[in-house]
């Protein structure tokens, strides 16, 4: 079982109908932590029109075009985990 912590979420779009969540997953088996990105886009009625998720390594997440606020939140979380 892997432990995960949501470190950033964002609602955007004209009606806040596009949602993104970013979660740091720390596997119990000693493998490297990774980031899960989940998203959902809702139509005007509030029904989910499209959703999905992807996983990537921490270095990949930090080097790609994800929101800078999300990257800063991940860096803070990693710093806190390493300090503890």
C-alpha positions in Angstrom: 0.0 0.0 0.0 1.3 3.4 -0.9 0.9 6.5 1.1 -0.2 9.6 -0.8 -0.6 13.3 0.0 -2.5 15.9 -2.1 -0.1 18.8 -2.3 -1.9 21.0 -4.8 -5.4 21.3 -6.4 -6.8 23.9 -8.8 -10.2 24.7 -10.3 -10.1 26.7 -13.5 -12.1 27.5 -16.5 -14.9 30.0 -16.9 -17.1 28.2 -14.3 -14.4 26.5 -12.4 -15.3 23.4 -14.4 -11.8 22.1 -14.9 -10.3 20.5 -11.8 -6.7 19.2 -11.3 -5.3 17.4 -8.3 -1.6 16.6 -7.7 -0.6 13.9 -5.2 2.8 12.8 -3.9 2.9 9.0 -3.6 5.5 7.4 -1.4 5.5 3.6 -2.1 6.0 1.2 0.9 8.3 -1.0 -1.1 11.2 1.5 -1.0 10.9 2.6 -4.6 11.1 6.3 -5.5 8.2 8.6 -4.7 6.2 9.8 -7.7 3.5 12.3 -8.6 0.0 11.4 -9.6 -1.9 14.1 -11.6 -5.7 13.6 -11.8 -8.1 15.8 -13.6 -11.8 16.2 -14.4 -13.7 18.5 -16.7 -17.4 19.0 -16.0 -20.0 20.2 -18.4 -22.5 23.0 -17.6 -24.8 20.6 -15.8 -22.1 19.5 -13.5 -21.7 16.0 -14.9 -18.2 14.8 -15.5 -17.4 15.0 -19.2 -13.8 13.9 -19.2 -11.4 12.7 -16.5 -8.1 10.9 -16.2 -4.9 10.5 -14.4 -1.2 10.1 -15.1 1.9 9.3 -13.0 5.4 10.6 -13.4 8.7 10.8 -11.5 9.3 13.8 -9.2 12.1 15.1 -11.5 9.8 14.8 -14.6 7.1 16.7 -12.8 9.5 19.5 -11.8 11.0 19.8 -15.3 7.7 19.9 -17.2 5.2 22.6 -17.8 3.0 22.0 -14.7 1.9 25.0 -12.6 4.7 26.8 -10.7 2.6 26.9 -7.6 2.2 23.1 -7.7 6.0 22.7 -8.1 6.6 25.0 -5.1 4.1 23.1 -3.0 5.8 19.8 -3.9 9.2 21.2 -3.0 7.9 22.4 0.4 6.3 18.9 1.0 9.5 17.1 0.0 11.5 19.5 2.3 9.2 18.7 5.2 9.4 15.0 4.6 13.2 15.1 4.4 13.4 17.1 7.6 11.3 14.7 9.5 
